[in-house]
């Protein structure tokens, strides 16, 4: 998915919290921003939503991202 998604593109996943936490750990290693949100039916629903945004970054000195400027 990393090669398909353009920088600053968004992925929305909906699943159980334990699955989303595993995905969140992986996307963190790819330098994507991730945020888990409650289901639209409320916080008591075991299914959550993970919103992930691929960041624009350039390899080199310090590996800076676009948000570091």
N, C-alpha and C positions, 0 to 999 in steps of 0.2 A: 504494500500500500504506500510505502514511503516514496517509491519511484513514480507512482501514478499521481499522487496528490501534489498539487503545486504549493509553493511556500505561501503561508497564511491561509491555506485551505482548511476546511473544517470537517471533522468526522463526528457523527452522533451515534452512540451505541446505547442500547437499552437492554439490560440484563440484571441478574442477581448481583448483589453488592460484592460477594466474594470473587466473582468473575471479573467485574469491573475493576476491582483493586489489583488483580493480576495484570490486566491490560494497562492500567495506569502506571504500574511499575515499568512495564516494557516501553511505553511511549515516553516516559521520563528519561530513559536511557537514550532515546532518539532525539532528545531536546525538543519535544513537543509540549505545549502547555495543556494540562488536563484539569477538568473540574467535574466533580460528581454532584448532580442535582437530584432533588426529590422528584418522584413520580407526580404527574398532574393530579392524581387522586389523593395526594397527601403524603406526609413523611412516614406513615405507618405501613405503607405498601412496601414489601420486600424488594420489589423491582425498582431500580434507580436508573438515571440517565447520565452517561458520561459524554461530555463535550470536549473534544480534543482539537487543538489548533496547531498545525505544523508551522514552526517558526522559520524565518529566513535567516540563515547563518552562513558565514564564509569561513572555511578552514584557513588557518594561518596564525599569525601572532595573536594569542589570547582566545582564538576561536570566538570572536565577538558575534553577537546576534543583533538583529535590527533594533531591538529594544534597549541595547546597551549604549546606543549613540548619544 
